[in-house]
């Protein structure tokens, strides 16, 4: 069985973070492991508290994983401090990790910045150059490229600039009132659009975590990047299309929509 590791924060309500990642990886047929960067008190209405782990303890978690059950792919989610970012980068280099998917969580859908300028600088310097693929949303694409993104052509130009700077593939996600569910993949000097089906579901908590984890799962199984993105988008469409409705805010998706069997 192929294996995948998520390095991210915990979401106590189960819709995003490592909980969404583990559910997604399991549903996509790989064995899921986690290294937790922070605990959050969180639900569908927002984040009520964050308790970050120490860099030393994160390093211990990563050592424990890589020296026993080596991951075939790694997904990295929100990491909010420079010390943690530096530890992750050092350990990924030390263990020669492969198939690294970085979801550069920096800006909330509302436009609010989620991590400090120092942490963004550390992310750019240490972590992004190690990535196989980055999966920024529109606001994050703007931060990474230094360009305003208002049109599909802007998405192409910004993704190209990011890819050339960090020498990795870039999946610029649509949404945020631009392109709805259409995403743009730039890799190896070429672009490809992945058109998605617009699903009228207000419960989108954890979509970014889920997409990046599904891509990592498919890379772990040996699919190429194009196929991994295509299959990940199909999975997230199914999870959204199941129309799960939980919580008083923007609720979670049904990650288990396609799981069958006696149990």
N, C-alpha and C positions, 0 to 999 in steps of 0.2 A: 504494500500500500504506500502510495506517495504521501509526503508529509509537507506541512506548511506551518510557518510561524508568524504570529501577529505580535508586533511590538507597538503597544498603544495603551490608552487609558481605559479604565473600567467604567461602564455605564450601568449604574445600579438598576435602571429601569429596563435594561436588556435590549434596547432597540438599536444602539450604536456601539462604538468602541469595541473592546475585545469580545463582548457577548455577541454582537452582530457578526464579527469576524469569524468566531468559532462556529456559529450556526451556519454561516455561508460556506465555510470550508467543508464542514460536515455534509451539507446538502450537495456540495459539488464533488464529493467522493474522495476527499483527502483527509489524512489524520491531522487534526489541528492542535497546535501548541501556542502558548502565550507567554510573553514577558511583559509585565505590567509596569507602565511608567507612572501611573497615578490612579488613585481611587477618586471617584466623583460621587457626590450626592446629587443625583440627576433624575429628572423625569421628562415627560413630554412637554412640560411647560418651561423648562429651562434647567440651568445648572445652579444648584444651591450651595455647593461646596466642593473644593478640590484639595486632596491630600497627596502630595507628590512623593514618590519614593526617592531614596538617595542614589546618586550615581554608582556608589559601590554596590548597593543591593541590586540595581539593574544589571551591573556587570556580572554579579553572581548568578542571576537568573539566566543570562545569555550563556555563560560558561556551562551551567548545568545542562542546558538544552543541546548546545553544539557538541559537547563531549560525549553525549549518549545517543540521542535520536536526532541525527542531522536533518535539518529541514531542506526540502527540495526547492522551496521558494520562501521568500520573506516579504511580508507586508508591513509597512511602517505607517502608523497613523499620527495622531496629535502628540507631539513632544514639545513641551512648552518652555524648557530651560536649556541653556547652553551646555551645562555639565552633562545632562542626559544625552544630548545630541552627540557630544564628543565621545562619550562611552559607546554609543551605538555604532558610530562610524569606526571606532578603533576595533571593536569586536568583529564587525562584519569583514573588515580587512584581515584581521588575524585569522579568522576561520574560512576566508575565501568564499564567503556566501555568494550564492547564485540566485538569479531570477528575483531581483529586488524591486518591489513595487512601492513607491513612495507616494502617499497621499499627503501633499504638503499643506496640512490644515493650518491656515494662518488667518483667514478672514471668514467670519460668519456670513450666512446668507443675508443678514441684515446690513452687512458692511462693516460691522464692528471687528476690530483687530483682536485676535485671540492670543497672540504671543508677542513678546517684546521685540524691539528692534534688534537687540543683541542676539536673541535666539534666532531671528530670521537670518541675520548675518552668519551665524554658526551653521544653520541649515544649508545655506548656499555654499559655504566654504567646505564643509565636511561631509554632508550627507547626500546632497543632490548629485554630485559627480559619481557616486557609487551606484546610482539607480539604473535599473534596466529600463524602467518607464516611470514617468511622473504622471499624476492624475489630478491636475489643478482644476478648480472651477473657474468661472470668469473673473471674480475679484482676485483670486490667487494668481491667475495668469497675468493679470495687470501688475501685481506686485513683483512677480518674478521677471517679467519682460520689461517693466518700466514703460509700457505702452497702454494707451486707452483701447479697450476692446468693445466696439459697438456693432460690428457687422461680421458676417462670416469671413470676409476677406481679412478683417482684423485678427480673427482667431488663427487663421493660417500664418499671418506674419508674426504674431506673438509666439505661437508654438514653434515656428522655425527659429526665432531668436533664442528661445529658451533651450531648444535642442542643441543648437550650435554652441551655446555657452557652457552647458553642462555635459555635452557629449552623451546624451541619452535620448530615448524616445519620449515623446510628450503626447498624452491624450488630453486635449483641451475639451472639457465637458461643457456642453451647451446648457440651456436653462438660464436662470436669472434674466428672464424675459428675452433671451437671445437664443433662437434656434430650437427652443423647446428641448426635445430629447436627442438632438443630433450632436454627435461628438466628432472631433477632428483629431486624427492620429497623424503626427509627423514623426517619421523615423527614416534614417539613412537618406536624407535629402528629398524625400517625397511625402506627399500628403494623401490621406485617404479619409473619406467621410463615412461614418457609421450612423445611419439613420435609424432612429428609434421611434416607437409608437407612443404618441402622446396619450398618457393615461390620466384621466381626470380623478385623481386621488390626492386629497390634501394631506394625507398621512405619509410623509416622506422622511421621517426621522431615521437617520442612519444610512441614507442612500449612498453617500460618498464612501463610507466604510465598507458597505456591502459590495459596491462595484469593484473597488480596489482589491478586496479579498477574493472575489470571484475570479478576477484576472490572475492573481497570484496562484490560486488553486489550479487554473488551467495551464499556466506555465509549469507548475510542479508536475502536472500529468504529461508534459512533453509537447503540448501544442505550441505552435508558433505564436508570435504576438498578435497578428491579425485575427487568427482564429480564437485566441484567448479573449480578446476584446469582444468579438462577435458573440461568443457563447456567454460571456459575462453580462452583456446587455440583454440577451434573451432571458437569462436568469432573473435579472432585476425587474424586467418587465412582468415576468410571471409573479414575482413576489409583490409587486405593486398592484397587479391586476387581481390578486386574491381579495383585495379590498378589506383587509383587516381594519378594525376600528376600535382602538383601545386608547384610553387616557383622555385628558381634557385639553391637550394641546395638539401639536403635530405628532401623530402617533407613529408606531413602528410598522414595518412591513411584515408579511408572513413569510419568514425565511424557509419555513418547512412546507411550503405549498405543494411541493412535488415529492415529498417523502411518503412512501407507502409501506406496505408490509404489515405483518401481524402486530408489531409493536410500534 
